Amino acid sequence: MDNKKQNMKSILNYAIIALLSVASITSVSAQKFAHINSQLLMVEMPEMKSADAQIQTYQEGLMKKGQDMVQAFEAKYLAYAEQANKGELNKIEMQQKEGELGKEQQDIQAYEQEVQTLLAQKRQSLYKPLIDKVKIAIEQVGKEGDYTMIFESGSGVLVHAAESDDIMALVKAKIGM
């Protein structure tokens, strides 16, 4: 009789292990994975093209001011060089002109750095709403499609995408493209 109880316990233990194994396999196979190239999506968005055009116009305005500063500097430098070559300036006047030209050159360099900062701020202000829009749409598609994980395929992080769904079309529909 003890042998029968022992066999029954063993069978029961094996049954529990088998049941737990099937349950864990089922939960693993129920996971859904997807991928999207959000950079490509953003490039295709009409709003991105509009933002890029605004940035281009803004950059051209900033560059025009910088070019004007450089042209003014060059004209002053040429005038100084001509006066210096002709001997029209004494030593004190030459030092004064060189100081003015040096300051103007520093101003141009400072403006070039300011342009980079202003362009970065402009890009940030125009791109952030678009990035947020795409992020929200991806999250919505993820929830609606019951996806466990969505990978960014544009960054090169994803090595193999055969087992995942490309949700580009779903996200495009979500943002009205």
C-alpha positions in Angstrom: 0.0 0.0 0.0 2.9 2.3 0.7 4.2 1.6 -2.7 0.8 2.7 -4.2 0.8 5.9 -2.2 4.4 6.6 -3.3 3.5 6.0 -7.0 0.4 8.2 -6.7 2.5 11.0 -5.1 5.0 10.7 -7.9 2.4 10.8 -10.6 0.7 13.8 -8.9 4.1 15.6 -8.7 4.8 14.9 -12.4 1.3 16.1 -13.3 1.8 19.4 -11.4 5.2 19.9 -13.0 3.7 19.2 -16.4 0.8 21.6 -15.8 3.1 24.4 -14.6 5.3 23.8 -17.7 2.4 24.1 -20.1 1.1 27.2 -18.3 4.5 28.9 -18.5 5.0 27.9 -22.2 1.5 29.3 -23.0 2.3 32.6 -21.3 5.6 32.9 -23.2 4.0 32.1 -26.5 1.3 34.7 -25.9 3.8 37.5 -25.9 3.6 39.7 -29.0 6.6 41.7 -30.3 6.6 44.4 -32.9 9.1 46.8 -34.5 8.9 50.3 -36.0 11.4 52.6 -37.7 10.2 55.8 -36.0 12.9 57.9 -37.7 11.6 56.9 -41.1 8.1 57.6 -39.9 9.0 61.1 -38.8 10.8 61.8 -42.1 7.5 60.9 -43.9 5.3 63.1 -41.7 4.0 66.2 -43.5 4.5 68.1 -40.2 8.2 67.2 -40.2 8.6 68.7 -43.7 6.9 71.8 -42.5 9.1 72.0 -39.4 12.3 71.5 -41.6 11.2 74.3 -43.9 10.7 76.6 -40.9 14.1 75.7 -39.6 15.7 76.3 -43.0 14.1 79.8 -43.3 15.2 80.6 -39.7 18.7 79.4 -40.4 18.9 81.5 -43.6 18.0 84.6 -41.6 20.6 83.9 -39.0 23.2 83.2 -41.6 22.4 86.4 -43.5 23.1 88.4 -40.3 26.4 86.5 -39.9 27.4 87.1 -43.5 26.7 90.8 -43.0 28.9 90.8 -39.9 31.8 89.1 -41.8 31.5 91.4 -44.8 31.6 94.5 -42.5 34.6 93.0 -40.7 36.4 92.3 -44.0 35.7 95.9 -45.3 37.1 97.4 -42.0 40.2 95.0 -42.2 40.9 96.0 -45.8 40.6 99.7 -45.0 42.9 99.2 -42.0 45.5 97.2 -44.1 45.4 99.9 -46.8 45.9 102.7 -44.3 48.7 100.8 -42.5 50.5 100.0 -45.8 50.4 103.7 -46.8 51.8 104.7 -43.5 48.7 106.8 -42.7 48.3 105.4 -39.1 50.6 106.0 -36.2 51.5 103.2 -33.8 48.7 104.1 -31.3 46.0 104.3 -34.1 47.2 100.9 -35.4 46.9 99.3 -32.0 43.4 100.9 -31.6 42.3 99.6 -35.0 43.7 96.1 -34.3 41.9 96.0 -31.0 38.6 97.0 -32.6 39.1 94.4 -35.3 40.0 91.7 -32.7 36.8 92.5 -30.7 34.7 92.4 -33.9 36.3 89.0 -34.8 35.4 87.7 -31.3 31.8 89.0 -31.8 31.6 87.1 -35.0 32.8 83.9 -33.3 30.4 84.4 -30.5 27.5 84.9 -32.9 28.4 81.7 -34.7 28.1 79.8 -31.4 24.9 81.6 -30.7 23.5 80.6 -34.1 24.2 76.9 -33.2 22.4 77.3 -29.9 19.4 79.1 -31.5 19.1 76.5 -34.2 19.2 73.7 -31.6 16.4 75.4 -29.6 14.3 76.0 -32.7 14.7 72.3 -33.7 13.7 71.2 -30.2 10.7 73.5 -30.1 9.4 72.3 -33.5 10.4 68.6 -33.3 9.2 67.9 -29.7 5.5 68.0 -30.4 6.1 65.6 -33.4 8.2 63.2 -31.3 5.5 63.2 -28.6 2.8 62.6 -31.2 4.6 59.5 -32.6 5.4 58.3 -29.1 1.8 58.5 -28.0 0.6 56.8 -31.2 3.2 53.9 -30.7 2.0 53.5 -27.1 -1.7 53.4 -28.2 -1.0 50.9 -31.0 1.0 48.8 -28.4 -1.9 48.7 -26.0 -4.5 48.2 -28.6 -2.5 45.4 -30.3 -1.6 43.8 -27.0 2.1 44.0 -27.8 4.5 43.0 -25.0 7.4 44.9 -26.5 8.0 47.2 -29.5 11.5 47.6 -30.8 13.0 50.6 -32.6 14.4 49.1 -35.8 15.9 52.3 -37.2 18.6 52.5 -34.5 20.2 49.2 -35.5 19.4 47.6 -32.1 17.1 45.0 -33.6 19.0 42.2 -35.2 16.2 40.0 -36.4 12.6 41.1 -37.0 11.0 37.9 -38.4 9.0 37.2 -35.3 7.6 40.7 -34.8 5.0 42.8 -36.6 5.9 46.0 -38.3 3.4 48.5 -36.9 4.4 51.4 -39.2 1.0 51.4 -41.0 -0.9 51.2 -37.7 1.0 54.2 -36.2 0.6 56.2 -39.5 -3.2 55.6 -39.3 -3.2 56.7 -35.6 -1.5 60.0 -36.5 -3.7 60.6 -39.5 -1.2 59.8 -42.3 
